[in-house]
Amino acid sequence: MAGPSTLLYNTFFRRNSVFVTSIFAGAFAFGVGFDVAVTSFWDRWNKGKQWKDIRHLYVEQQSDE
């Protein structure tokens, strides 16, 4: 019976092309996830201080006429 290390080796490390592709895919997924997490934290931490939160106080709505 194959252990987890054998399964990991046969799935990702046996062929270099699969290994490199999985590294790039993992790095891309981590980058996107990290960006979303940090942006969400920043928006919660600075709620009410950003332009998107106070824009309505300084910009008047223009009529269609």
N, C-alpha and C positions, 0 to 999 in steps of 0.2 A: 504494500500500500504506500502510495506516494505521500510524503509529508508536505506541509505548507511551503517549505523552502524549495522542494523539487517542483511543485506546481508554479511557484513564483519564477523560478529559473526557466522552466519550459514555456511559460507564458510571455515573459518580458525580456529576459537576458540572453536567451539562446541565440537570437538573431539580432545583429546590431541595428538593422533598420527599424525593427519593432521597438527596441530599447530607446533609440534616439527619438522616434516618433512619440513614444509615451512620455519621455522627458519634456519635449516641447509642448505636448498637450497638457501635461500637468502644470507646467510653468504658466501657460496661458490661462488655464482655469484658476490657478492661484492668483494671478494678477488681476483678473476680472473680479473675483470674489473679494480680494483685499481692497480694491478700489471702491466697490459697492459698500463694503463695511465701513471704511473710513469716511466716505461721503455721507453715509447715514449718521454716523457718530457726530461729524462736524455740523450737520444740519440740526440735529437735536441739541447739541451743546450751545450753538449760537442762534437758537430760535428767537426771533424778534429783533435781531441785530443785523440781519442781512438785507440787501436791497430788495430781494423778492418778498420779504416780510413787511417792509415799510414803504414800498413803492406807492401805495395808494394814498399815503399822506402827502406826497410831493407832486404827483402827476395827476392832472385832471383828465377826466374822460372827455374825449372830443365827440361832438355830435356829428350826425351824418350829413347835416346841411352845409 
